[in-house]
Amino acid sequence: MKIVLATHNAHKVAELRRILGSQLDGLELVGYDGPEPVEDGDTFEANALIKARAAAAFTGLPAIADDSGISVDALGGAPGIHSARYAGTRDDGDNLRLLLANLGDESNRAAQFVCAAALVIPAADGRAGFEHVELGVWPGTVAIHAAGAGGFGYDPVFVPATQQTTATHGITAAEMSADEKDAVSHRARAFGQLMPIVRKNLL
């Protein structure tokens, strides 16, 4: 059974293939080269569904998608759903610099990586369509300075709660190995919850 991964982000494709691993047994994860929809939802869940619906409609295949970002308490939850476009350039470095500048010397640096993972199965052969979303949250803090060369996005400034040595220091997600991150990340949590639903409805 083929299932479309509704993203043009090569980093996400590689990470999801690592995360899902043996959970894909019986499923072939295929890439998506169709048009990108307008992500005008006001929640991670809404935007994940928008992407999965678009891929399912374009390909006629079941589709999975995610919408994810970082939510910082002291910034009222920002960047949130605007994480990828926070600085207006879609450049990771620009986003990181703006986040650190906006936080400044704020002492409350609590933050969460959030991922909504969506499944959309289009209606076919008299069968009704199906939609489902799961949410994964990875708590931590925003570091004072970026560190680490691994990962992508906000990984160099995100210190998972389990990696903190003090309130403002610790090992960032970008300093963790891929295996370490894949075992506990927001994306791993969301898709770990979604895959039983995928398998129940497709296999």
Secondary structure as the mmCIF struct_conf table of DSSP 4:
data_model
#
loop_
_struct_conf.conf_type_id
_struct_conf.id
_struct_conf.beg_label_comp_id
_struct_conf.beg_label_asym_id
_struct_conf.beg_label_seq_id
_struct_conf.end_label_comp_id
_struct_conf.end_label_asym_id
_struct_conf.end_label_seq_id
STRN STRN1 LYS A 2 LEU A 5
HELX_RH_AL_P HELX_RH_AL_P1 ALA A 10 LEU A 20
HELX_RH_3T_P HELX_RH_3T_P1 GLY A 21 LEU A 24
TURN_TY1_P TURN_TY1_P1 ASP A 25 GLY A 26
STRN STRN2 GLU A 28 VAL A 30
BEND BEND1 GLY A 34 GLY A 34
HELX_LH_PP_P HELX_LH_PP_P1 PRO A 35 VAL A 38
BEND BEND2 ASP A 42 THR A 43
HELX_RH_AL_P HELX_RH_AL_P2 PHE A 44 THR A 59
BEND BEND3 GLY A 60 LEU A 61
STRN STRN3 ALA A 63 VAL A 72
HELX_RH_3T_P HELX_RH_3T_P2 ASP A 73 LEU A 75
TURN_TY1_P TURN_TY1_P2 GLY A 76 GLY A 77
STRN STRN4 PRO A 79 PRO A 79
HELX_RH_3T_P HELX_RH_3T_P3 GLY A 80 ARG A 85
TURN_TY1_P TURN_TY1_P3 TYR A 86 ALA A 87
BEND BEND4 GLY A 88 THR A 89
HELX_RH_AL_P HELX_RH_AL_P3 ASP A 92 LEU A 103
TURN_TY1_P TURN_TY1_P4 GLY A 104 ASP A 105
BEND BEND5 SER A 107 SER A 107
STRN STRN5 ALA A 110 ILE A 121
STRN STRN6 ALA A 124 ALA A 124
TURN_TY1_P TURN_TY1_P5 ASP A 125 GLY A 126
STRN STRN7 ARG A 127 ARG A 127
HELX_LH_PP_P HELX_LH_PP_P2 ALA A 128 GLY A 129
STRN STRN8 PHE A 130 VAL A 142
BEND BEND6 ILE A 144 HIS A 145
BEND BEND7 ALA A 149 PHE A 152
TURN_TY1_P TURN_TY1_P6 GLY A 153 TYR A 154
HELX_RH_3T_P HELX_RH_3T_P4 ASP A 155 VAL A 157
STRN STRN9 PHE A 158 PRO A 160
HELX_RH_3T_P HELX_RH_3T_P5 ALA A 161 GLN A 163
STRN STRN10 GLN A 164 GLN A 164
BEND BEND8 THR A 165 THR A 168
STRN STRN11 GLY A 170 GLY A 170
HELX_RH_3T_P HELX_RH_3T_P6 ALA A 173 GLU A 175
BEND BEND9 MET A 176 MET A 176
HELX_RH_AL_P HELX_RH_AL_P4 ALA A 178 VAL A 184
BEND BEND10 SER A 185 SER A 185
HELX_RH_AL_P HELX_RH_AL_P5 HIS A 186 LEU A 202
#
